[in-house]
Amino acid sequence: MKKAMLILLLLANLFYIINFLFSFSSFSLINPFWLGTFVLGIVYSIIYLIMNRKQKDYHPYLSIAVLSACMGSIGLYVFYFYLSHIIA
């Protein structure tokens, strides 16, 4: 269940990045839903990194991928938010 949540968060972040790069619908990029998803992803991946560190078969790669994708998505969100408010 934990890994499934991490995979869903990673897919949501990748969808946002692809949507930003190819700009399928630029009006939906500043939706507050995205910001909540990014913050949830950061918190969940940090908790997963800390809690499962002591397990024998622990591989932190998925959690690190979610954490880096969330940080990149927040950067894109802030950049687009800043540009839309400066230009508009």
KEDRENKE-300701 format. One record per atom (N, C-alpha, C): x, y, z. Coordinates in pm, whole numbers, plus 50000, padded with zeros to 5 digits. Layout:
! residues N
XYZ
...
//
This chain:
! residues 88
500824988150000
500005000050000
500865012550000
501945012350076
502805024050084
503475026849949
503925016149886
504575018049756
503575022249649
502355017449660
501335021349563
501045036349574
501005041549696
500785055849715
501955063949659
503165059049679
504335065949623
504305065849470
503895054749413
503805053849267
502745063349213
501605064349280
500555073649237
501025088149247
501735091449353
502265105049367
503305108049260
504135098249228
505125100149122
504455102048987
503425094348959
502705095948833
502005109448824
501455114248935
500815127448936
501835138448910
503005137148969
504055147048946
504565146648802
504735134848748
505175133748609
504125139048513
502845136848544
501785142348462
501825157548463
502075163448580
502155177948589
503345183348509
504485176748519
505675181348446
505445180248296
504875169148251
504595167448108
503565177648062
502555180048142
501535189948109
502165203948100
503105206948188
503785219848185
504655221248061
505395211048029
506325211847917
505615212647783
504545205147767
503845205047639
502605213947641
502275219547757
501195229147779
499885225047712
499365213647753
498085208947700
496945218047744
496955222247869
495945231647917
496605240448024
497025252047984
497825260348073
497025266348189
495695267448176
494905273348285
494815264248405
495005251348388
494875242148501
496185240048576
497255246648535
498545244648600
498645251748735
497795261648761
497865269048886
496765264648983
496165253648959
495125248349045
495725244749182
495085248649292
495615245549425
495695230449455
494965222449380
495055207849395
496485203149373
497165209049274
498535204949244
499465208049360
499345219849417
500215223549527
500015214249646
498775210549675
498505201049782
499105187349754
499045183149628
499625170349590
501145170449607
501765181549572
503225182449584
503665182249730
502975189649814
503315189949957
503055176350020
501945170049984
501645156650034
502735146749991
503195147849868
504245139049819
505545140849894
505905153349923
507145155849998
507045150150139
505935152750206
505765147950343
505745132650346
504985126550256
504855111950255
506185105250221
506945110750128
508205104350092
509245105850203
509245117150274
510175118750386
509805109050498
508515107750526
508075098250630
508445084050590
508265080650462
508615067250415
510125064850426
510925075050395
512375073650408
512785071250553
512195078450644
512575077250785
512055064350848
510805060750820
510205049150886
510765035850837
511075034650711
511485021750655
512995020250643
513725028850704
515185028550695
515785016250760
515135010850861
515684999650938
515284985950885
514484985550780
514074972650725
515204966350644
515144953150635
516194945650568
516174947850416
515024947750356
514914949150211
514544963350169
515154973050233
514824987150211
515564992550089
514794998049996
515345004649878
514705018449869
515465028949893
514865042349900
514675049149765
514905042149655
514925048649524
513575054449484
512505047549511
511175052549476
510835065049557
511165064749684
510895076249770
511735088249730
512975085949692
513835096849646
513335102349512
512835093649426
512275098249299
511045106849321
510175102949414
508995110949445
509395124249506
510375124049595
510825136349659
511415146049557
512245141149467
512845150049368
511815154849265
510865146249228
509815150449134
508925160949198
508625159449326
507805169349396
508525182749406
509795182449434
510565194949442
510615201849306
510815194049201
510815199849067
509455205149027
508405198249064
507055202749033
506695215449108
507135216349233
506895228749309
507645240249244
508865237649197
509605248049127
508895252649001
508365243348924
507615247048804
506345254548839
505665250148945
504425256648988
504695271249027
505735273349107
506055286949152
506495295549033
507285289948943
507725297248825
506535301348739
505605292248714
504445295448632
503515305148703
503355303548834
502535312648913
503115326848908
504415327848922
505085340848917
504935347248780
505165339448675
505035345048540
503605349248508
502645341348550
501255344748519
500795357148593
501345359748711
500945371648785
501735383948742
502925382248691
503695393448641
503165398048507
502865388848419
502425392148284
500955396248283
500145389648360
498695392348359
498375404048442
//
